[in-house]
């Protein structure tokens, strides 16, 4: 288990350092920069800090639960009658079945649950941040593509207008060219809105002093190998610890069925004579033997066992699905890089040449030009899908920090 006591110090240092990090200008590549940036933001994120405070609360509860269950009781009596009586007594209830030990074990399990939940929170926040960065990168590239589409359509419309004035184009073709310009402007507006929304998604993680953030790398990691090491995933750790806590609760409820005795010692004077007395008392569990509490604890234990099995099933399925999804996306992206990019550039150049030479009609030229731009748009969507599937695998395998540190 990590030493979580250093996290408040680390978070404070990272938050203090954020304003002095380089001004990224929304795009410095490099794993080191990305790791520093993400680590700083995650450490200072309110949800992560709140989760850490839950650990501190659990630590205090564990200390309290480990202390003795009963304190001694002091009693003083004075009576004035025919003879004066003055006594002082001390009573102590004995934790006969060591209930405080079971309470301590329950609190210890709860502390470990809080620590595992903290790791789970860090994992979730980190992946959410990385997804936001990927969405912003896509939004920026989609905006650039929309600007390129608008420029191409403007050039196309300008040439079409010249040809129309010369009588080489029909009014239908001219109107089609004008509509293509309008469509391109609408798509550009949508791209700007999407980029702004993605930017707000990243800004929601940032303190006001941050001036920018790094871009994700252009290349993608190779598909991961087959592995189903899920025992150390935070959600599985939490589920396992909840079963342990439920076991300890059952032991505690069974102990609570056995009453604890109270012993007392009284000393003093009654008149001129010394007075010494011993006392003993014990509650009688007759009207309520606390068997219902035991039954409830047994049912909760069985519930946590079933939940543990369900969580394990979900994490296994999630890991397999994420690996397959990334493998498919990676192969499609590799094919695009090997064949699609070159074919796209050649196709655009060729259809422009054919149109300008009169071998291709205006309508056919526009249709094919749109197709090349749509393919490029699809490639951007595939790039986002690839990043999201990669982050999903990192989340499912628990390797987010290892990837950011460059270990995988």
Beta strands, then each sheet from edge to edge (+ up, - down):
strand 1: 73-80
strand 2: 84-93
strand 3: 261-270
strand 4: 273-282
sheet 1: 1+ 2- 3+ 4-
end
